[in-house]
């Protein structure tokens, strides 16, 4: 019994078919909010992808502070480092990320890690000498 790996599609189109589309034509397959963003910023997105191609040829990750860009098919396979506010978060763009913004993959807030209570946090430690 052969197990077939399911080929990725986005709204019924394969990655190869999406790569043939212009950024504005790809916007037709997005949701309303992302479509509006892409149609307003398509020139900026195309410039970003063109600049990023030179880094990819050198097999380097693309560093950016632009968290607002919507992932388009030309970005699939890119290594990205998106700024989270204090550091660059590395990740690889896959087909499942199409239509999402870059900032969604570089979280700005860390999870809180609770440990035991510190000095002064409980009534038993209030009256200890602090020497």
N, C-alpha and C positions, 0 to 999 in steps of 0.2 A: 504494500500500500504506500503510494507516494504522497508525501505531504507537499502541497504547492504553497509557496510563499505568496501571500496576497500582495499584488502590486499596488503601490500608493496612488490614489487619485484624489484630486481636489475638485469637488463639484462636478464629477464625471470626466475630468480631463487629467491625463497623465502629465508628469513633469515635462516630458519632451514636448507635448502639445502646448503647455503653458510657456515654455521658453521661447516658442515662436511668436508669442503675443507681445505686443507693445505694452508698456506699463499702464497706459490708459485703457487698453483693451482688457487687460487683466483685472482692472478695477471693476468691470461689469460683474465679475464673479464674487466680489467681496460683499460684506454686509454694508448697511447704509452708512454707518459712522466711518468705517475704514475707507469706503468708496469715496466719500466726501474728502477725506484727508488726502488720499492718493491723487485725486483729480486736481486738488489745489496745489499739491507739492510735487507733481510728477517730474518737473525739471530738476528740482533739488534731489530727488531720489535717483534719477538717471545719472546726475553728476557724481553722486556718492558711489554708485555701483561702478561707474567708469574709473574713478580714482582707486577704488578697492581692487579692481582687476590687476593693477600693477603689483600690489602687495601680495596678492594670491599667487602670481607667477613666481614670486620669490619665496613662496611657501611660508609667509609670515602672517600672523594674525592682524586683523584690522582693528585698531584702537579708535574708539569714538566716544564722544560725550552726547551724541544725538540719540536720545532715548525715544524720541517721538516718531522715528521712521517706521513705516509699515513694511513687514517682510514681503518681498516680491520674489517671483521665481528665479531671477538672476542671482539672488543672494544664497540660494540653496547650495550647501556644500562649503560655504565660507566659514573660516574661523574668525570669530568676533571677540573683542574685549570691550564690553560696554561699561561705562563708569557708573558706579552705584552711589556716588556721593563721597566716598573716601578711598575707594580702590577700583580697579578694573576687574570685572567678573568675566572669565573666559567661558565660551561655549561654542558649539558647532551648530550651524543652522541646518535643520532638516525640513522635509516636506510638510510635516505636521505643524510647523511654525508659520506657514503662510497665512497672511492676513492679520497676524498679531504684531504688536509693536515691540521694538528691541528692548525697551525698558521693562517689559514683563518678565524677561529672563535674567535681569540683574536686580535682585531685590535690594531695596534701600534700607529696610529695617531687619535687624537680626531677631532671632527668637530669644525670648527671655529664658535664662537658665536660673532656676531657683535652687538655692542651696540652704544649708542650715542658717539659723538666725545669727546675727552678729552681736557684738557687745552693745547693750542698751536696748536691744529689740525686745527682750523679754523681761519680766519683773524680777526674775532671779539674778539677772546680770546688772540691774540698775545700781545696786548698792555695793558692787565690788570695787575695790580700790583700782585705780587705773595706773598704778606704778609699774 
